[in-house]
């Protein structure tokens, strides 16, 4: 059940109570929050673009690893792609939550005009508690959350729960990603070859290659993807 939080002088800081400063104008606050939300949304868009660009490079490395029969490296890189796609999916979800918060704030302004006060919103509170966990925007969202709490739009709620790690799902998805690469290689690179890539894999899968430039580049790509995912 949503509870009403009225803007009262008694609940205001001493500076406001004694007329030393004016209470924030709800309309201006909402306008500023919306502006900040749009700015943070653009930040997420840039992060999504970077992850996707890096994913394209990693795909090429997977193909190179598969060509030389290094399936261990191919699968390792495929896992990074799977995790990166999950990260992109979470970022898109965060953008949707931001849009939801903006819409709820617009509704709150309509309520404020009619009733003279804001109504606490569990929807905004839930969305904000999820948004404060997103790495690149966490600091801005935390500051905004505190402002909303002071304004009476939400109640402060701490949620320390962590998302479960889907290692098994990553493993299955990585296998599928490698299989796709092998099919592409069979259709394109090895179209005119007498030996299919799967046969090369069987012959070379047990062999361990000495670390070289390819390994260093692949490690750098994995590190960049992990950094972008936060």
N, C-alpha and C positions, 0 to 999 in steps of 0.2 A: 504494500500500500504506500502510495506516495504521500509524504508529509509536507506541510506548508512551512516555508521559511520566510517570514515577513521581515522587511528591512526596517528595523527599529533602532532608534537612537541608543536605547539601553544596551543593545547588543553590539554597538559600534565601539571602535577603539576610543580611548580617552581624548585623543586629538579631535575626533569628530564630535564627541559628546559636548565638548566645551567650545566648539565652533572654531577651532584652530585650523581646520581644513574641511573641505567638503567631502561627503561620501561619494564614491565612484558612481558615475551615471551608468545604470544598467545598459542603456542603449549603446553608449560608447564602449562599454566593456565587451558586449557581444560583438560589436563591429570589429574590435581589435582581435578578439579570439578567432573570428572568422578569417581575418587577414592572416593571422599566424598559422591557422590550419592550412590555408591554401599554400603558404610558403613551404610548410613542412611536407605537404603532398607533392610539391614539385621536387623536393629533395629525395623523396622515395622514388619518383619517376626516374631521376638520374641514377639512383642506385640500381634500379631494375635494368636500365639500359647497360650499365657497366657489367653487371653479372651476365647478361645475355651475350655481350660482346666477348667476354672472357670464355663463356661456354663454347662459342664457335671455335676459338683457338684450341680448347681442350679436346673438342671433337676431332680435330686434325691430328692431335697427338695420339688419340686413341687409335685412329686409323694407321698411323705410323707404327705404333706398338704392335698392332694386330698383324701388319704386314711382315714384321720380323719375327712373328710368333711369340712375342712377349705378352702372353695373356694375363700374367699377374699384374703388370703395369697397366694394361688396358682396362682391367676390371677395377683397379684402384682409382683410375681417372674417371671411369664411368660412375663410380660411387659419388665422386665429387659433383658430377653433373646432376645426379639424382638429388643430392642434398641442396644444390643450388636452385634447382627447379622448385623444391619445397620452399626454399627461402623466398623466391619470387612469388610463389602462391601466397605466402604469409604477408608479403608486402602489399599485394593486391587486396588482401583481406583488410589490412590496416587502412588502405586508402578508402575502402568502402565504409569502415568504421568512422573515419574522419568525416566523410560526407554525411553519415548518419548523425554525428554530433552537430554539424552545421545546421542540418534540418531541424534537429531538436531545439537548438538555440533560437532559431527563427520562431518556432512554436512558443518557446518561453517568452519571447518578446511580445507575442500576441496576447499571452496570458497576463503578462505584466501590465499591459495597457488596460485590460478589462478589470483585473482584480487588484491592481496596485501593488502586487508583490510577485516574486518568483515562486514557482512550485518545484520542489526537488525532483529530479528526474533519475530514476534508477537506470534508464537506458544510457544516459550520458555518463553516469557513474561507472557502469559496466564497461563501456567503450573506452573511457579514459584510463581505467585500470589495466586494460590490455595494451593501450598505446604507450604507456610509460615504460613498457618492457622492450620497445623497439629501439635498438641501439642508437642509430643516428639522430633520432628525434626525442629520445628519452628525456633529456634535460629540459627541452622546451615544453614537453608534455607535462612533466612534473611541476614546473612553474605555473603552467596554465591550470593544472588540477588544483593547486593550492588557492589560486585566485577564484576558481569556481566554488571551492569550499567556503571561502570567506564571503562570497556573494550569495551563498545559500542555494546555489544550483545543484550541488551534490554534497554528499557526506563523504568524509575521508575514509577510505577503506584500503587496507594493505593486504595484498595477495602475493604471497611468496612462493606460490606453487610453480613448479617447473613443468614444461612440456615433456611428455614421455618421448624417449628416443626410439625411433622405429628402425632398429638395426636390421631386423629380419626383412622388413619391407625394402630397406635400402639394398640389401643383398640380392633379393629377387629382381628388383628394378635394375640393378647394375648388370645382372646376367642378361636381362632383356636388351639393355642398351648395347652391350658387347655383341650380342647376337645380331642386332640390327646392323652394326658396323660390319660384321662378317658377311652379312647378306649383301650389303652395299659393295664390299670389296669383291665378292663373287660376281656380282652383276657388272661392275665397272672395271676396276683395276685388273682383275684376273679373268676377264671375259674370254681372252684368247690364249689363256695359259692352260697347259695340260694338267697342272696340279692345282687343285682347289685350295684356298687358304686354310680350310679346316684340316687338310692333310698336312700342311706345313705346321699347323698348331700341334698336331699329334706328335710330329717328329721333334719339335723344338720346345714343347711345353715344359719338359723336365730340365732342360738346360738353363743354367743361370748365366746371365750376361754380366760382364764387368761394367761398373758404373761409367758413364760417359757423358758427353754433352747433352744427349737426348734426356738422360735421367735428370740432369741439372735443370733443364728447361721445364720438364714435366713437374718437378718439385716446385719450381717458381710459380707455375700456373696454379698448382694446388694451393699454394700459400696465398696467392692473390684472390682466388675464389673464396677461401676461408675468411680472408680479411673483409671482402665485400659483403659476405653473409653476416658479418659481425659476430 
